[in-house]
Amino acid sequence: MTDDVLIVGAGPTGLTLALDLARRGAAVRIVDKSPAHPRTSRAKGPNPRSLEILADLGVVDEVLAAGSAPLPMRVYRDHRPVAETDPWADAAPTPATRFDRPWLIAQWRLEEILRVRLAGHDVHVELGREVVGLAEGDGGSHVDVTFAEGRAERARYVVGCDGAHSPVRKLLGITFDGTTAEDQVMVSGDVELDHEDLGRDRWHQWFDEDGAVMLCPIPGTRTGWWFQAGPERDADGRPLAPTLDGFRRLFTRHTGLPGRHLTRAELLSTYRVNVRMADRFRVGRVLLAGDAAHVHAIAGGLGMNTGIQDAFNLGWKLGQVLAGQADAGLLDTYEEERLPVAAWTLDLTSDRLRATLEAIREPGGHLDTAMTPETAGLGIGYRWSSLAGKEADTEATSASSAPHPGDRAPDAPCRDAETRERTRLYGTFAGPHTTVLGFGPASAAVLREVAATYGEGPGVRACRVYAAHEDHGTAEPGSLIDDQGHAAAAYGIGAGGSGLVVIRPDHHVGIVAPAGDPGSVREYLRRLHGAPGMVDAVR
């Protein structure tokens, strides 16, 4: 028996990929060498772009309920509060972006939510299973996988989501070039704190000439906090392993408060700044995603988020290939698109770390220097990609605000043309399909052609976007009313204008075309979905 995809590693990256593939009907399995689900809290939550992905996967409401908005930061110098700052104080939702800030949630809780959703597809993480061998199967049609217990299995594709020390990457012989900053070390863990004077409505940060301690409340707990600090060191300057007593000493030294208030410490770890990236993300039928492909400085909180976004880029492409709607060459665009993003992320997080360390040394410095609009992830696009269709000379593309092929597709509030209830463009995009948006009456013929070719299946959805003044009394099911004009504005469609926009399953613009140009739409959909010759619906 050959599975479609074997995912190695059940962190946020692997779970996101498994869930995206499972809802596409793929025979997916996910394994992890850990004997039990870890309860690590190191990653502090999804950024706005990852929240959009989690909404598409149907779990964002649970994530929002289990977490909290990012907290203001209270900064102390030499035990005394000196500043309060909120890096997201001025953030606000816009018509084009539903989520205006990241969300605090313990990594183990996010993983739990994803596992529950995955179980709804009858896919469960297989614990205690370590991959020790990979080999191309006979004829190159599958991968033979060997596990530590001696069992051999096979899968059409294998994806290593197994972390920075990825055995899958090592088995492939892929280099992981970069640096490890041995002098930039941090100890962290989850602690319980019974000091009532430290409000759980703040992220507390103490700085002095000897180092720092940071305490952030863990959402969903009464006394739980994330603890981060520079490590204790021995007489030779080597960092000591974290312990409860060590955390108490660090707490007392940097906060001036009695260490006994720390009543428990667990999930202790030592973090060294690693900046590394694989030189390839694919070897034949084996691919890498998340920390297995790239690791960054912790500043900006982009490690987990970049992995989630890797998975969402890869999931639909694997799904199309497995369904026989695209050839395996589509998988080459995963590395083509995500490797430059990983390189950019390495540079961004390293720059944010430098800015943070410089700010800490200043009397008024604090950690909000790690957070910038770039860390929200909403500006990431793939204009260089071979999947970014040739840009036609249209009203939309000539508008300065309009997205270009490869860009993240803007969201917008609308009304459902049938129910008149409020909804959003991203509600139409959600699910394992490509979306063709049509603006203006001239787009109707092409949308009918798309609907006739692809029917009611999950592959392609045609969506007419009516302007408020248009007659939508006989609107097709799934159509939208742009009653406030936000959708037209987001896509550069002027008053009374028209146009076609193809949106990939991962919310990126494929092509922008004139409303009367079915040819470019046909060509693009054939590439993604292997469409047969489309009917002439214009007649």
Summary of the structure (lengths in Angstrom):
residues: 539
radius of gyration: 24.8
end to end distance: 48.0
largest distance: 84.8
contacts: 1847
relative contact order: 0.12
helix: 32%
strand: 28%
